[in-house]
Amino acid sequence: MSHPEIFNEIMRERGFAELPDFYRVMIPFPRMTAQFWQSLKVAMAPGVIDAKTKEMIAIAISIALNARYAIDSHIDIARGLGMTDDELDELLMLAGAYAHTAAICAALKPAYASSPSTPG
């Protein structure tokens, strides 16, 4: 697929009237764009996890990576798929709790040993 065809597909698949800045900044990088778009299509394709849950996972990952554009866009998409304020509230609590967990693990370096109830 040519570079212009990829952007046309992105606009069609994502329902954009105009190509957002996130994608416009990729224009000078055709191989990276093709790799990114293929990866995103595979990850977001229908599967065991429903589309709203995938978007909510994307929000949590975007928060963890401090990716402002991605946070805003995935919240917008998830809202369009029916995410409620209560779901976003719970997602934010999870993101905060696991950020705190990561800080504790990074600072204190606890060793992990599986418990009898944990496979592994």
Stockholm file with secondary structure:
# STOCKHOLM 1.0

chainA/1-120         MSHPEIFNEIMRERGFAELPDFYRVMIPFPRMTAQFWQSLKVAMAPGVIDAKTKEMIAIAISIALNARYAIDSHIDIARGLGMTDDELDELLMLAGAYAHTAAICAALKPAYASSPSTPG
#=GR chainA/1-120 SS CCHHHHHHHHHHHHTCSSCCHHHHTTTTCHHHHHHHHHHHHHHHSSSSSCHHHHHHHHHHHHHHTTCHHHHHHHHHHHHHTTCCHHHHHHHHHHHHHHHHHHHHHHHHCCCCCCCTTSCC
#=GC SS_cons         CCHHHHHHHHHHHHTCSSCCHHHHTTTTCHHHHHHHHHHHHHHHSSSSSCHHHHHHHHHHHHHHTTCHHHHHHHHHHHHHTTCCHHHHHHHHHHHHHHHHHHHHHHHHCCCCCCCTTSCC
//
